[in-house]
Amino acid sequence: MFSQEKYLKALNFAAKAHGEQKTPKDLPYLSHICAVAMEVIHATIESNMPDEKADLAITCALLHDIIEDTSFTFDDIFDKFGLEVAEGVDALSKNKNLPKKEQMQDSLNRILEQPYEIQLVKLADRITNLQEPPKHWDNEKKNSYLKEAKFILSCLKNSNLYLSSRLEKKIEEYTSYLD
């Protein structure tokens, strides 16, 4: 089984990093982080993943939005969790210096260069995000998000059959939110 100590270390770091940040539904951001980690934990169990690989996947799940959404950096994660975790979290982060249209492709290219444990995190993140969209999203935004989810699935579907199947179902369910 994965390490509870590593989980708590990453969870506490994420809680500090995300601070008062909220989800679009006005929940503490940590609820999103824990939901992604829950998806990854379940996938590691379903896949009989070795403990070391599970620890990497779960740690990166807990830390996946830190570089992209907080003031913490690659170096902060490297200092606390090591190179493998820092590189995984960095790959999961969009490069905001690129045009918005290129950010997802760039991130997926970098994720595909990582161990498959990192790819699980991206699948789990999109599964978690495919909930009822915010009320202010118009149909064009919802369709764009759905298209992006399908693109993520097409790129990462072979990394974990369990999560791929979950994402396929979430994509299908998400179509009910389209006008």
C-alpha positions as protocol buffer text, in pm:
chain_id: "A"
residue {
  index: 1
  type: MET
  ca { x: 0 y: 0 z: 0 }
}
residue {
  index: 2
  type: PHE
  ca { x: 114 y: 356 z: -63 }
}
residue {
  index: 3
  type: SER
  ca { x: 270 y: 562 z: 215 }
}
residue {
  index: 4
  type: GLN
  ca { x: 31 y: 752 z: 440 }
}
residue {
  index: 5
  type: GLU
  ca { x: 322 y: 969 z: 559 }
}
residue {
  index: 6
  type: LYS
  ca { x: 399 y: 1081 z: 203 }
}
residue {
  index: 7
  type: TYR
  ca { x: 29 y: 1145 z: 145 }
}
residue {
  index: 8
  type: LEU
  ca { x: 3 y: 1368 z: 454 }
}
residue {
  index: 9
  type: LYS
  ca { x: 323 y: 1553 z: 368 }
}
residue {
  index: 10
  type: ALA
  ca { x: 193 y: 1634 z: 19 }
}
residue {
  index: 11
  type: LEU
  ca { x: -161 y: 1710 z: 139 }
}
residue {
  index: 12
  type: ASN
  ca { x: -36 y: 1954 z: 402 }
}
residue {
  index: 13
  type: PHE
  ca { x: 195 y: 2121 z: 150 }
}
residue {
  index: 14
  type: ALA
  ca { x: -95 y: 2155 z: -95 }
}
residue {
  index: 15
  type: ALA
  ca { x: -322 y: 2296 z: 177 }
}
residue {
  index: 16
  type: LYS
  ca { x: -63 y: 2561 z: 260 }
}
residue {
  index: 17
  type: ALA
  ca { x: 8 y: 2640 z: -107 }
}
residue {
  index: 18
  type: HIS
  ca { x: -358 y: 2675 z: -208 }
}
residue {
  index: 19
  type: GLY
  ca { x: -452 y: 2861 z: 111 }
}
residue {
  index: 20
  type: GLU
  ca { x: -789 y: 3033 z: 73 }
}
residue {
  index: 21
  type: GLN
  ca { x: -824 y: 2946 z: -297 }
}
residue {
  index: 22
  type: LYS
  ca { x: -1172 y: 2827 z: -394 }
}
residue {
  index: 23
  type: THR
  ca { x: -1318 y: 2603 z: -664 }
}
residue {
  index: 24
  type: PRO
  ca { x: -1567 y: 2749 z: -915 }
}
residue {
  index: 25
  type: LYS
  ca { x: -1839 y: 2615 z: -682 }
}
residue {
  index: 26
  type: ASP
  ca { x: -1693 y: 2817 z: -392 }
}
residue {
  index: 27
  type: LEU
  ca { x: -1556 y: 2515 z: -205 }
}
residue {
  index: 28
  type: PRO
  ca { x: -1208 y: 2512 z: -53 }
}
residue {
  index: 29
  type: TYR
  ca { x: -969 y: 2418 z: -334 }
}
residue {
  index: 30
  type: LEU
  ca { x: -845 y: 2129 z: -126 }
}
residue {
  index: 31
  type: SER
  ca { x: -1172 y: 1949 z: -210 }
}
residue {
  index: 32
  type: HIS
  ca { x: -1060 y: 1936 z: -576 }
}
residue {
  index: 33
  type: ILE
  ca { x: -711 y: 1821 z: -480 }
}
residue {
  index: 34
  type: CYS
  ca { x: -850 y: 1541 z: -261 }
}
residue {
  index: 35
  type: ALA
  ca { x: -1096 y: 1433 z: -531 }
}
residue {
  index: 36
  type: VAL
  ca { x: -814 y: 1397 z: -784 }
}
residue {
  index: 37
  type: ALA
  ca { x: -604 y: 1205 z: -531 }
}
residue {
  index: 38
  type: MET
  ca { x: -903 y: 979 z: -456 }
}
residue {
  index: 39
  type: GLU
  ca { x: -937 y: 893 z: -826 }
}
residue {
  index: 40
  type: VAL
  ca { x: -564 y: 818 z: -846 }
}
residue {
  index: 41
  type: ILE
  ca { x: -566 y: 609 z: -528 }
}
residue {
  index: 42
  type: HIS
  ca { x: -851 y: 400 z: -659 }
}
residue {
  index: 43
  type: ALA
  ca { x: -675 y: 355 z: -994 }
}
residue {
  index: 44
  type: THR
  ca { x: -352 y: 245 z: -825 }
}
residue {
  index: 45
  type: ILE
  ca { x: -545 y: -17 z: -629 }
}
residue {
  index: 46
  type: GLU
  ca { x: -744 y: -135 z: -934 }
}
residue {
  index: 47
  type: SER
  ca { x: -419 y: -159 z: -1131 }
}
residue {
  index: 48
  type: ASN
  ca { x: -220 y: -334 z: -855 }
}
residue {
  index: 49
  type: MET
  ca { x: 41 y: -61 z: -895 }
}
residue {
  index: 50
  type: PRO
  ca { x: 367 y: -112 z: -702 }
}
residue {
  index: 51
  type: ASP
  ca { x: 395 y: 108 z: -391 }
}
residue {
  index: 52
  type: GLU
  ca { x: 675 y: 327 z: -526 }
}
residue {
  index: 53
  type: LYS
  ca { x: 479 y: 408 z: -841 }
}
residue {
  index: 54
  type: ALA
  ca { x: 159 y: 463 z: -641 }
}
residue {
  index: 55
  type: ASP
  ca { x: 343 y: 706 z: -412 }
}
residue {
  index: 56
  type: LEU
  ca { x: 461 y: 908 z: -713 }
}
residue {
  index: 57
  type: ALA
  ca { x: 114 y: 918 z: -869 }
}
residue {
  index: 58
  type: ILE
  ca { x: -62 y: 1011 z: -546 }
}
residue {
  index: 59
  type: THR
  ca { x: 194 y: 1272 z: -446 }
}
residue {
  index: 60
  type: CYS
  ca { x: 171 y: 1436 z: -788 }
}
residue {
  index: 61
  type: ALA
  ca { x: -210 y: 1423 z: -769 }
}
residue {
  index: 62
  type: LEU
  ca { x: -202 y: 1617 z: -443 }
}
residue {
  index: 63
  type: LEU
  ca { x: 46 y: 1870 z: -580 }
}
residue {
  index: 64
  type: HIS
  ca { x: -68 y: 1887 z: -945 }
}
residue {
  index: 65
  type: ASP
  ca { x: -197 y: 2247 z: -948 }
}
residue {
  index: 66
  type: ILE
  ca { x: 65 y: 2412 z: -728 }
}
residue {
  index: 67
  type: ILE
  ca { x: 301 y: 2543 z: -998 }
}
residue {
  index: 68
  type: GLU
  ca { x: 15 y: 2650 z: -1223 }
}
residue {
  index: 69
  type: ASP
  ca { x: -211 y: 2811 z: -961 }
}
residue {
  index: 70
  type: THR
  ca { x: 2 y: 2932 z: -670 }
}
residue {
  index: 71
  type: SER
  ca { x: 318 y: 3128 z: -601 }
}
residue {
  index: 72
  type: PHE
  ca { x: 512 y: 2810 z: -527 }
}
residue {
  index: 73
  type: THR
  ca { x: 767 y: 2703 z: -788 }
}
residue {
  index: 74
  type: PHE
  ca { x: 934 y: 2397 z: -937 }
}
residue {
  index: 75
  type: ASP
  ca { x: 1225 y: 2461 z: -697 }
}
residue {
  index: 76
  type: ASP
  ca { x: 993 y: 2463 z: -394 }
}
residue {
  index: 77
  type: ILE
  ca { x: 853 y: 2124 z: -492 }
}
residue {
  index: 78
  type: PHE
  ca { x: 1199 y: 1991 z: -579 }
}
residue {
  index: 79
  type: ASP
  ca { x: 1334 y: 2097 z: -237 }
}
residue {
  index: 80
  type: LYS
  ca { x: 1049 y: 1927 z: -51 }
}
residue {
  index: 81
  type: PHE
  ca { x: 970 y: 1622 z: -268 }
}
residue {
  index: 82
  type: GLY
  ca { x: 1262 y: 1561 z: -507 }
}
residue {
  index: 83
  type: LEU
  ca { x: 1321 y: 1576 z: -881 }
}
residue {
  index: 84
  type: GLU
  ca { x: 1078 y: 1306 z: -997 }
}
residue {
  index: 85
  type: VAL
  ca { x: 781 y: 1470 z: -824 }
}
residue {
  index: 86
  type: ALA
  ca { x: 883 y: 1821 z: -930 }
}
residue {
  index: 87
  type: GLU
  ca { x: 915 y: 1714 z: -1294 }
}
residue {
  index: 88
  type: GLY
  ca { x: 577 y: 1539 z: -1278 }
}
residue {
  index: 89
  type: VAL
  ca { x: 403 y: 1842 z: -1131 }
}
residue {
  index: 90
  type: ASP
  ca { x: 576 y: 2069 z: -1383 }
}
residue {
  index: 91
  type: ALA
  ca { x: 453 y: 1854 z: -1673 }
}
residue {
  index: 92
  type: LEU
  ca { x: 99 y: 1872 z: -1532 }
}
residue {
  index: 93
  type: SER
  ca { x: 121 y: 2254 z: -1530 }
}
residue {
  index: 94
  type: LYS
  ca { x: 25 y: 2465 z: -1827 }
}
residue {
  index: 95
  type: ASN
  ca { x: 292 y: 2702 z: -1955 }
}
residue {
  index: 96
  type: LYS
  ca { x: 114 y: 3036 z: -1929 }
}
residue {
  index: 97
  type: ASN
  ca { x: 382 y: 3199 z: -2146 }
}
residue {
  index: 98
  type: LEU
  ca { x: 235 y: 3017 z: -2446 }
}
residue {
  index: 99
  type: PRO
  ca { x: -82 y: 3125 z: -2626 }
}
residue {
  index: 100
  type: LYS
  ca { x: -387 y: 2967 z: -2458 }
}
residue {
  index: 101
  type: LYS
  ca { x: -458 y: 2748 z: -2764 }
}
residue {
  index: 102
  type: GLU
  ca { x: -113 y: 2588 z: -2733 }
}
residue {
  index: 103
  type: GLN
  ca { x: -103 y: 2532 z: -2356 }
}
residue {
  index: 104
  type: MET
  ca { x: -289 y: 2200 z: -2340 }
}
residue {
  index: 105
  type: GLN
  ca { x: -96 y: 2043 z: -2628 }
}
residue {
  index: 106
  type: ASP
  ca { x: 232 y: 2152 z: -2472 }
}
residue {
  index: 107
  type: SER
  ca { x: 133 y: 2011 z: -2133 }
}
residue {
  index: 108
  type: LEU
  ca { x: 20 y: 1681 z: -2284 }
}
residue {
  index: 109
  type: ASN
  ca { x: 346 y: 1653 z: -2479 }
}
residue {
  index: 110
  type: ARG
  ca { x: 539 y: 1698 z: -2155 }
}
residue {
  index: 111
  type: ILE
  ca { x: 309 y: 1456 z: -1967 }
}
residue {
  index: 112
  type: LEU
  ca { x: 370 y: 1190 z: -2234 }
}
residue {
  index: 113
  type: GLU
  ca { x: 744 y: 1219 z: -2166 }
}
residue {
  index: 114
  type: GLN
  ca { x: 681 y: 1134 z: -1799 }
}
residue {
  index: 115
  type: PRO
  ca { x: 620 y: 795 z: -1637 }
}
residue {
  index: 116
  type: TYR
  ca { x: 264 y: 670 z: -1682 }
}
residue {
  index: 117
  type: GLU
  ca { x: 194 y: 752 z: -1315 }
}
residue {
  index: 118
  type: ILE
  ca { x: 190 y: 1120 z: -1412 }
}
residue {
  index: 119
  type: GLN
  ca { x: -47 y: 1049 z: -1699 }
}
residue {
  index: 120
  type: LEU
  ca { x: -292 y: 898 z: -1447 }
}
residue {
  index: 121
  type: VAL
  ca { x: -305 y: 1231 z: -1267 }
}
residue {
  index: 122
  type: LYS
  ca { x: -413 y: 1417 z: -1581 }
}
residue {
  index: 123
  type: LEU
  ca { x: -689 y: 1164 z: -1647 }
}
residue {
  index: 124
  type: ALA
  ca { x: -804 y: 1186 z: -1284 }
}
residue {
  index: 125
  type: ASP
  ca { x: -796 y: 1566 z: -1292 }
}
residue {
  index: 126
  type: ARG
  ca { x: -1023 y: 1581 z: -1597 }
}
residue {
  index: 127
  type: ILE
  ca { x: -1256 y: 1318 z: -1449 }
}
residue {
  index: 128
  type: THR
  ca { x: -1289 y: 1535 z: -1141 }
}
residue {
  index: 129
  type: ASN
  ca { x: -1341 y: 1851 z: -1346 }
}
residue {
  index: 130
  type: LEU
  ca { x: -1619 y: 1702 z: -1561 }
}
residue {
  index: 131
  type: GLN
  ca { x: -1888 y: 1787 z: -1310 }
}
residue {
  index: 132
  type: GLU
  ca { x: -2179 y: 2020 z: -1372 }
}
residue {
  index: 133
  type: PRO
  ca { x: -2021 y: 2329 z: -1531 }
}
residue {
  index: 134
  type: PRO
  ca { x: -2045 y: 2673 z: -1370 }
}
residue {
  index: 135
  type: LYS
  ca { x: -2375 y: 2847 z: -1444 }
}
residue {
  index: 136
  type: HIS
  ca { x: -2202 y: 3132 z: -1628 }
}
residue {
  index: 137
  type: TRP
  ca { x: -2052 y: 2901 z: -1893 }
}
residue {
  index: 138
  type: ASP
  ca { x: -2224 y: 2930 z: -2229 }
}
residue {
  index: 139
  type: ASN
  ca { x: -2270 y: 2636 z: -2464 }
}
residue {
  index: 140
  type: GLU
  ca { x: -1957 y: 2728 z: -2661 }
}
residue {
  index: 141
  type: LYS
  ca { x: -1742 y: 2710 z: -2344 }
}
residue {
  index: 142
  type: LYS
  ca { x: -1901 y: 2377 z: -2243 }
}
residue {
  index: 143
  type: ASN
  ca { x: -1839 y: 2233 z: -2592 }
}
residue {
  index: 144
  type: SER
  ca { x: -1480 y: 2354 z: -2585 }
}
residue {
  index: 145
  type: TYR
  ca { x: -1424 y: 2189 z: -2247 }
}
residue {
  index: 146
  type: LEU
  ca { x: -1580 y: 1866 z: -2372 }
}
residue {
  index: 147
  type: LYS
  ca { x: -1362 y: 1871 z: -2684 }
}
residue {
  index: 148
  type: GLU
  ca { x: -1054 y: 1922 z: -2466 }
}
residue {
  index: 149
  type: ALA
  ca { x: -1157 y: 1625 z: -2247 }
}
residue {
  index: 150
  type: LYS
  ca { x: -1186 y: 1406 z: -2556 }
}
residue {
  index: 151
  type: PHE
  ca { x: -842 y: 1522 z: -2669 }
}
residue {
  index: 152
  type: ILE
  ca { x: -691 y: 1437 z: -2330 }
}
residue {
  index: 153
  type: LEU
  ca { x: -851 y: 1092 z: -2345 }
}
residue {
  index: 154
  type: SER
  ca { x: -722 y: 1031 z: -2698 }
}
residue {
  index: 155
  type: CYS
  ca { x: -367 y: 1117 z: -2589 }
}
residue {
  index: 156
  type: LEU
  ca { x: -362 y: 932 z: -2256 }
}
residue {
  index: 157
  type: LYS
  ca { x: -613 y: 648 z: -2291 }
}
residue {
  index: 158
  type: ASN
  ca { x: -346 y: 377 z: -2288 }
}
residue {
  index: 159
  type: SER
  ca { x: -188 y: 489 z: -1961 }
}
residue {
  index: 160
  type: ASN
  ca { x: -458 y: 337 z: -1738 }
}
residue {
  index: 161
  type: LEU
  ca { x: -758 y: 140 z: -1857 }
}
residue {
  index: 162
  type: TYR
  ca { x: -956 y: 199 z: -1539 }
}
residue {
  index: 163
  type: LEU
  ca { x: -923 y: 580 z: -1553 }
}
residue {
  index: 164
  type: SER
  ca { x: -973 y: 585 z: -1929 }
}
residue {
  index: 165
  type: SER
  ca { x: -1303 y: 405 z: -1884 }
}
residue {
  index: 166
  type: ARG
  ca { x: -1401 y: 648 z: -1605 }
}
residue {
  index: 167
  type: LEU
  ca { x: -1319 y: 946 z: -1826 }
}
residue {
  index: 168
  type: GLU
  ca { x: -1516 y: 804 z: -2118 }
}
residue {
  index: 169
  type: LYS
  ca { x: -1821 y: 774 z: -1891 }
}
residue {
  index: 170
  type: LYS
  ca { x: -1774 y: 1126 z: -1754 }
}
residue {
  index: 171
  type: ILE
  ca { x: -1749 y: 1264 z: -2109 }
}
residue {
  index: 172
  type: GLU
  ca { x: -2072 y: 1088 z: -2201 }
}
residue {
  index: 173
  type: GLU
  ca { x: -2247 y: 1222 z: -1888 }
}
residue {
  index: 174
  type: TYR
  ca { x: -2114 y: 1574 z: -1952 }
}
residue {
  index: 175
  type: THR
  ca { x: -2303 y: 1595 z: -2281 }
}
residue {
  index: 176
  type: SER
  ca { x: -2623 y: 1629 z: -2076 }
}
residue {
  index: 177
  type: TYR
  ca { x: -2507 y: 1981 z: -1978 }
}
residue {
  index: 178
  type: LEU
  ca { x: -2502 y: 2100 z: -2339 }
}
residue {
  index: 179
  type: ASP
  ca { x: -2791 y: 2308 z: -2465 }
}
